Amino acid sequence: MFDNLSEKLGGILDRLTRRGALTEADVDAAMREVRRALLEADVSLDVVRSFTEKVREQAIGATVVKSVTPGQMVVKIVHDELIATLGSDGQSIDLNAVPPVAIMMVGLQGSGKTTTTAKLARRLTQRDKRKVLMASLDIYRPAAMEQLAVLGRDLEIQTLPIVAGQKPAQIARRALEAGKLGGYDVVLLDTAGRTTLDEEMMTEAAEIKTAANPHEVLLVADSLTGQDAVNLARAFDERVGLTGIVLTRVDGDGRGGAALSMRAVTGKPIKLIGTGEKTDALEDFHPSRIAGRILGMGDVVSLVEKAAANIDAEKAARTAERMRKGQFDLSDMREQLLQMANMGGISGLMGMMPGIAKMKNQIANAGIDDKIIKRQVALIDSMTRQERKNPDILKASRKKRIAAGAGGKVEDLNKLLKMHRNMADMMKAMGSGKRGPLAGIAQAMGFGGGMPSPEQMKALAEKIPGGAGPGGMPALPKDLPAGLRTGLPNLPGLTGLSGKPTLPGLGGFPGLGKKK
């Protein structure tokens, strides 16, 4: 999402930051380009006018902080204004009410209401430890109720038994009654949609709201609908009264204008975004992080949260201890490759890394994909236990056998072994606690005992290409497990944040030689 907008804004602001001093004409020219970029990204015209006007006012009268160029100041102003447009604070689902808390899902047909209902139920069950009941109120679409029942069975979450012939408002009352009797914390009401906005759907939604008196009314909107999503949000808000928006198919939209427009036009917060087809692909919407991603500043906090959700803290601590002692064998490396795959693979992680956005074309030309990780894991799986523990014994005949067993080439195996050697050397250097360019990263990753101080974090942020946003490194989430508060376990390819990134099996990107 936001790829096109990110690319265009990045180019415009890059040209500004290279200049020592900015004139009013420079700012006006840049704002014209920003306006065009936002309109191309499907942002509402009123929102675009308001956005560029506010940025222009602040940029021309900006007091430039010492050691910051005027261009960098404009980037900060654009960043802050993006956050304000997306909604200053991220808001999550509000469950502060007498249980069972009713949450009503509304939207057009095909926007992903049923799938989003199941995703939300999984999230509330697993993350928030709530007892959830799902109820389908869609009596029109063939097999709509069965679809929710199947999703419920797969996720082991209760769904309301289907009773033929009942009206949606009656089903809503029955769901709340069942919620009270069964001791449920949350009841999710999946309402029917239509292909277009019509009076019948709105009347039905209003009846269900009267019958169920839901604590939250969430509009599920497809981000691919662009401008139409804004009219949809406005219409539902007038008739039903929305409390929040869930944007689906965010992974398939390169423009992202719907997100920027909906929040500004309706004043309703975007609470969640659907980032894929699987039932775990639902994320909180954080305006500051999204703004950082749009401007290519990365999203370090989301990266840490993703790690917290996918990395086994005890296993990570054991691996860190082995690394500290310099005992990093190929079995440890296999664990790390698999953890990286669980966190979304190379592409998923790189999307959150600061400074990576500007290298997208080189990355695409290099043909980097997540199959690299699978191929490397296959090579390690083809080795004996002894070979994994002691890679030095691998000579030509063994290498041929391993490569053939994994369906690869000896060259691939040599690249893997070289990468392992480099990582092992780096672990040793970090573990020994020597002062040097890696010392700050070593401490941040838990090799130097405890979290680094704010000054050290600031120094580390300066080493990251493109910076980590105007305010330095963002704060870690409060609910992060204790085992991860001392930093992330090392991940292949994400070890050296300063300079160009290195990835598994690659010594850098083609066309990215050393700076002269």
C-alpha positions in Angstrom: 0.0 0.0 0.0 1.1 3.6 -0.6 3.9 2.4 -3.0 3.1 5.0 -5.7 2.6 7.8 -3.2 5.7 6.9 -1.3 7.8 6.9 -4.5 6.5 10.2 -5.7 6.7 12.1 -2.3 10.1 10.6 -1.7 11.5 12.0 -4.9 9.9 15.5 -4.4 11.2 15.8 -0.8 14.6 14.4 -1.7 15.1 17.2 -4.2 14.2 19.7 -1.4 16.6 18.3 1.2 19.6 18.6 -1.1 19.2 22.4 -1.1 20.9 24.6 1.4 18.2 27.3 1.6 14.6 27.2 0.4 12.8 30.1 -1.3 9.0 30.6 -1.4 9.1 29.6 -5.1 10.8 26.3 -4.1 8.1 25.5 -1.6 5.3 26.4 -4.1 6.9 24.2 -6.8 7.2 21.3 -4.4 3.6 21.7 -3.1 2.4 21.6 -6.7 4.1 18.2 -7.2 2.8 17.0 -3.8 -0.8 18.0 -4.9 -0.4 16.1 -8.1 1.0 13.0 -6.3 -1.9 13.0 -3.8 -4.5 13.3 -6.5 -2.9 10.5 -8.5 -3.1 8.4 -5.3 -6.9 8.9 -5.3 -7.0 11.3 -2.3 -10.1 13.5 -2.2 -9.7 16.9 -3.7 -10.8 18.8 -0.6 -8.3 16.8 1.5 -5.5 17.6 -1.0 -6.2 21.3 -0.9 -6.4 21.5 2.8 -3.2 19.3 3.2 -1.0 21.3 0.8 -2.2 24.7 2.1 -1.4 23.7 5.7 2.1 22.4 4.7 2.8 25.5 2.6 1.9 27.9 5.5 4.1 26.0 7.9 7.0 25.5 5.5 7.3 29.2 4.5 7.2 30.4 8.0 9.2 27.5 9.5 11.8 28.3 12.0 14.8 26.2 11.0 16.3 24.3 13.9 20.1 24.5 14.2 21.9 21.7 12.3 18.8 20.9 10.2 18.5 22.1 6.6 15.3 23.8 5.5 14.6 20.9 3.2 14.7 18.4 6.1 12.4 20.8 8.0 9.8 20.6 5.2 10.0 16.7 5.3 9.2 16.9 9.0 6.3 19.3 8.4 4.9 17.0 5.6 5.3 14.0 8.0 3.5 15.7 10.9 0.7 16.8 8.5 0.3 13.3 7.2 -0.1 12.1 10.7 -2.7 14.8 11.4 -4.6 13.8 8.2 -4.6 10.1 9.1 -5.7 10.9 12.7 -3.2 11.9 15.3 -3.6 8.9 17.6 -4.2 5.3 16.6 -7.4 4.0 18.1 -8.1 0.3 18.8 -11.4 -1.6 19.3 -13.1 -0.3 22.4 -14.3 -3.2 24.7 -15.0 -1.1 27.8 -18.7 -2.0 28.2 -20.9 -4.5 30.0 -20.3 -7.9 28.4 -21.3 -9.2 26.0 -20.0 -6.2 24.0 -21.8 -6.1 20.6 -19.7 -5.2 17.6 -21.6 -4.6 14.3 -19.8 -5.0 11.0 -21.3 -3.1 8.0 -20.3 -2.5 4.4 -20.9 -3.3 0.8 -21.0 -6.9 -0.5 -17.6 -8.2 -1.4 -15.7 -5.8 0.8 -14.6 -8.7 3.1 -17.0 -8.3 6.0 -17.3 -12.1 6.8 -13.5 -12.7 6.5 -12.8 -9.6 8.6 -15.3 -10.7 11.2 -13.4 -14.0 11.5 -10.0 -12.2 11.6 -11.3 -9.9 14.4 -12.6 -12.8 16.3 -9.3 -14.6 16.1 -7.5 -11.5 17.2 -9.8 -10.9 20.2 -9.5 -14.6 21.2 -5.8 -15.0 20.9 -4.4 -11.6 21.7 -7.0 -10.1 24.1 -8.0 -13.5 25.6 -11.8 -12.7 25.2 -14.5 -15.3 24.7 -16.1 -14.5 21.3 -19.4 -15.5 19.6 -19.8 -14.8 15.9 -23.3 -14.4 14.3 -24.1 -14.1 10.6 -27.1 -11.8 9.9 -26.7 -12.2 6.1 -29.9 -14.1 5.0 -29.6 -13.1 1.3 -26.2 -14.2 0.0 -26.1 -18.0 -0.7 -24.1 -19.9 2.0 -23.1 -16.7 3.8 -24.0 -18.2 7.2 -22.2 -21.5 6.3 -19.1 -19.5 5.4 -18.9 -17.9 8.9 -19.7 -21.3 10.5 -16.8 -23.0 8.6 -14.4 -20.1 9.5 -15.5 -20.5 13.1 -14.8 -24.3 13.1 -11.3 -23.7 11.6 -10.5 -21.1 14.2 -12.2 -23.0 17.0 -14.5 -20.0 17.7 -18.2 -20.4 18.4 -20.8 -19.3 15.9 -24.5 -18.8 16.5 -26.5 -21.9 15.3 -28.4 -21.2 12.1 -32.2 -21.0 12.3 -34.0 -20.8 9.0 -36.6 -18.1 8.4 -35.5 -15.5 10.9 -35.1 -11.8 10.1 -31.7 -10.1 10.7 -33.0 -8.1 13.7 -34.3 -11.3 15.3 -31.0 -13.0 14.8 -29.2 -10.1 16.4 -31.4 -10.3 19.5 -30.9 -14.1 19.6 -27.1 -13.6 19.4 -27.1 -11.2 22.3 -29.3 -13.5 24.4 -26.9 -16.4 23.6 -24.0 -14.2 24.5 -25.4 -13.5 27.9 -26.4 -17.1 28.6 -23.0 -18.4 27.4 -20.9 -15.9 29.3 -19.3 -14.4 26.2 -17.3 -11.2 26.3 -17.9 -10.1 22.7 -20.6 -10.8 20.1 -19.7 -10.0 16.5 -22.6 -9.3 14.2 -21.8 -9.8 10.5 -24.5 -8.0 8.6 -25.6 -8.4 4.9 -24.3 -6.1 2.2 -25.4 -5.1 -1.3 -23.4 -4.4 -4.4 -24.3 -0.7 -4.2 -25.7 1.6 -1.5 -29.5 1.2 -1.4 -32.3 2.3 1.0 -33.3 -1.3 1.9 -29.8 -2.1 3.2 -29.7 1.1 5.2 -33.1 0.5 6.7 -32.1 -3.0 7.7 -28.8 -1.8 9.2 -30.7 0.8 11.3 -33.1 -1.9 12.5 -30.2 -4.1 13.6 -28.6 -1.2 15.4 -31.9 -0.5 17.3 -32.3 -4.2 18.2 -28.7 -4.9 19.3 -27.5 -1.4 20.5 -23.9 -2.2 19.5 -21.0 -0.7 21.3 -18.9 -0.5 18.1 -20.2 -0.1 14.5 -17.3 -0.8 12.1 -17.5 0.0 8.4 -15.5 -2.6 6.4 -14.3 -0.8 3.3 -12.3 -2.2 0.4 -9.3 0.2 -0.1 -9.4 -0.6 -3.8 -12.6 1.4 -4.2 -10.8 4.7 -3.9 -13.0 7.8 -3.9 -16.2 5.7 -3.7 -15.2 4.5 -0.2 -15.5 8.1 1.1 -19.1 8.4 -0.1 -19.8 5.0 1.3 -18.4 6.0 4.8 -20.4 9.2 4.7 -23.7 7.4 3.9 -23.3 4.8 6.6 -22.3 7.3 9.2 -25.4 9.4 8.5 -27.8 6.4 8.8 -26.1 4.1 11.3 -23.5 6.2 13.1 -20.0 4.6 12.7 -17.5 4.4 15.5 -14.6 3.3 13.2 -13.4 2.0 9.9 -11.6 -1.3 8.9 -9.7 -1.0 5.5 -9.4 -4.4 3.7 -7.0 -5.4 0.8 -4.5 -2.9 1.9 -1.8 -5.3 0.6 -3.3 -5.0 -2.9 -3.5 -1.2 -3.2 -0.5 0.8 -4.3 -2.2 4.2 -4.0 -3.7 4.4 -0.5 -5.8 7.5 -1.2 -8.9 5.9 0.5 -7.1 5.8 3.9 -6.0 9.5 3.6 -9.5 10.7 2.5 -11.8 8.6 4.8 -10.3 9.8 8.0 -10.2 13.4 7.0 -13.7 13.5 5.4 -15.7 11.5 8.0 -13.7 12.2 11.1 -14.0 8.5 12.0 -10.8 6.7 13.0 -9.4 3.9 10.9 -9.0 1.2 13.6 -7.8 -1.8 11.7 -6.3 -2.7 8.3 -6.5 -6.1 6.5 -3.1 -6.9 5.1 -3.7 -10.3 3.5 -6.0 -13.3 3.0 -5.0 -15.3 6.0 -6.9 -15.0 9.3 -3.9 -13.5 11.1 -3.5 -10.7 8.6 -5.2 -7.9 10.6 -3.2 -5.1 12.0 -3.8 -2.0 14.2 -3.8 1.3 12.2 -1.1 3.6 13.5 -1.1 7.0 11.7 2.5 7.8 12.7 3.9 4.5 11.4 1.9 4.7 8.2 3.2 8.2 7.6 6.7 6.9 8.2 6.2 4.2 5.7 4.8 6.7 3.1 7.9 8.9 3.4 10.3 5.9 3.3 11.3 6.3 7.0 10.5 2.7 7.8 8.4 1.3 10.6 10.8 0.0 13.3 8.1 -0.4 15.9 5.9 -2.7 13.8 9.0 -4.7 13.0 9.7 -5.2 16.7 6.0 -6.1 17.3 6.0 -8.6 14.5 9.1 -10.2 16.0 7.4 -10.3 19.4 4.4 -12.1 18.0 6.5 -14.6 15.9 9.7 -15.2 17.8 10.0 -17.7 20.7 11.6 -15.6 23.4 13.2 -18.6 25.2 14.6 -20.0 22.1 15.9 -16.6 21.1 17.6 -16.1 24.5 19.3 -19.5 24.1 20.5 -18.6 20.6 21.8 -15.2 21.8 23.7 -16.9 24.6 25.3 -19.3 22.1 26.2 -16.4 19.8 27.7 -14.6 22.7 30.1 -17.5 23.2 30.8 -17.7 19.4 28.9 -21.0 19.0 26.9 -20.1 15.9 26.5 -23.2 13.8 24.3 -23.9 10.7 21.4 -25.3 12.9 21.2 -21.9 14.6 21.3 -20.3 11.2 18.4 -22.5 10.0 16.3 -21.4 13.1 17.0 -17.8 12.2 16.0 -18.3 8.5 12.7 -19.9 9.6 12.0 -17.1 12.0 12.6 -14.6 9.2 10.1 -16.5 7.0 7.5 -16.5 9.8 7.8 -12.7 10.1 6.8 -12.1 6.5 10.0 -13.0 4.7 12.5 -10.7 3.1 10.0 -8.5 1.3 7.8 -8.1 4.5 10.7 -7.1 6.7 12.4 -4.9 4.1 9.2 -2.9 3.7 9.6 -1.8 7.4 13.3 -1.0 7.2 14.3 2.7 7.1 15.8 3.8 3.9 14.8 0.8 1.9 12.0 2.5 0.0 14.5 4.4 -2.2 16.1 1.2 -3.3 13.0 -0.6 -4.5 14.0 -0.6 -8.2 17.4 -2.1 -7.5 15.9 -4.7 -5.3 13.3 -5.6 -8.0 16.1 -5.9 -10.6 18.2 -8.1 -8.3 15.3 -10.6 -8.4 15.2 -11.0 -4.6 12.3 -13.1 -3.3 11.4 -15.2 -0.4 12.3 -18.4 -2.3 16.0 -17.7 -1.3 15.1 -18.5 2.3 13.5 -21.8 1.3 16.4 -22.8 -0.8 18.9 -22.1 2.0 16.9 -24.0 4.5 16.7 -27.0 2.0 20.6 -26.9 1.7 21.0 -27.0 5.5 18.4 -29.8 5.8 20.5 -31.9 3.3 23.5 -31.9 5.7 24.2 -34.4 8.4 24.1 -33.3 12.1 27.9 -33.3 12.2 28.2 -31.2 9.0 25.8 -28.6 10.5 27.8 -28.4 13.7 31.2 -28.2 12.0 31.0 -26.7 8.4 34.8 -26.8 8.1 34.6 -30.5 7.2 32.7 -29.7 4.0 34.9 -30.6 1.1 34.1 -30.9 -2.7 32.5 -34.4 -2.5 30.3 -33.5 0.5 29.3 -30.2 -1.1 28.2 -32.0 -4.3 26.1 -34.5 -2.3 24.4 -31.7 -0.3 23.7 -29.5 -3.3 22.2 -32.5 -5.2 20.1 -33.4 -2.2 18.6 -29.9 -2.0 18.1 -29.6 -5.8 20.6 -26.7 -5.9 24.1 -25.9 -7.1 27.4 -26.0 -5.3 27.7 -22.2 -5.9 24.5 -21.7 -3.8 26.0 -23.8 -1.0 29.3 -21.8 -1.1 27.3 -18.5 -0.8 25.4 -19.9 2.2 28.7 -21.0 3.9 30.2 -17.6 3.3 27.2 -15.9 4.8 27.4 -18.2 7.8 31.1 -17.3 8.3 30.4 -13.6 8.1 27.5 -13.9 10.6 29.5 -16.0 13.0 32.4 -13.4 12.9 29.9 -10.6 13.5 28.3 -12.5 16.4 31.8 -13.0 17.9 32.6 -9.3 17.6 29.3 -8.3 19.2 29.5 -10.9 21.9 33.0 -9.9 22.9 31.7 -6.4 23.7 34.5 -4.6 21.8 33.9 -0.9 21.2 33.5 -0.1 17.5 30.9 0.5 14.8 28.8 -2.5 15.9 28.8 -1.7 19.6 25.6 0.3 19.5 23.8 -2.3 17.5 25.2 -5.1 19.7 23.8 -3.4 22.8 20.4 -2.7 21.2 20.1 -6.3 20.2 20.8 -7.5 23.7 24.5 -8.4 23.4 25.7 -5.7 25.7 23.5 -6.1 28.7 20.3 -4.2 28.9 18.6 -1.6 26.6 20.7 1.2 25.4 20.3 4.7 26.8 18.3 7.3 24.8 21.6 8.9 23.7 22.8 5.6 22.4 19.5 5.0 20.6 19.8 8.5 19.0 23.3 7.6 17.9 22.0 4.3 16.5 19.2 6.0 14.7 21.7 8.3 13.0 23.5 5.3 11.6 20.3 4.1 9.9 20.0 5.3 6.3 17.3 7.9 6.0 16.9 8.2 9.7 14.1 6.6 11.8 11.7 9.6 11.5 11.9 13.1 12.8 11.8 12.0 16.5 14.6 9.5 16.4 13.9 5.8 17.2 10.3 5.2 18.2 9.4 3.8 21.6 9.0 0.0 22.0 5.4 -1.2 22.6 4.5 -1.5 26.3 3.1 -5.1 26.0 6.4 -6.5 24.5 7.4 -9.8 26.2 10.2 -9.4 28.8 12.5 -11.6 26.8 12.4 -9.2 23.9 12.7 -5.9 25.8 16.5 -6.2 25.7 16.4 -6.2 21.9 15.7 -8.4 18.9 17.7 -11.7 18.3 19.9 -11.3 15.3 18.3 -12.0 12.0 20.2 -12.9 8.8 20.6 -10.0 6.5 19.4 -7.5 9.1 22.6 -7.5 11.1 24.4 -4.5 9.7 21.9 -1.6 9.6 24.5 1.0 8.7 25.4 1.0 5.0 23.7 -1.0 2.3 21.6 -4.0 3.5 22.9 -7.5 3.0 20.5 -10.4 2.4 20.8 -14.1 2.7 22.9 -15.5 -0.1 23.6 -12.1 -1.5 26.6 -9.8 -1.1 24.6 -6.7 -1.8 22.6 -5.5 -4.8 23.9 -5.1 -8.3 24.5 -1.6 -9.3 25.1 -0.5 -5.7 28.8 -0.2 -5.5 30.8 1.6 -2.9 30.3 5.3 -2.6 33.2 7.2 -4.1 
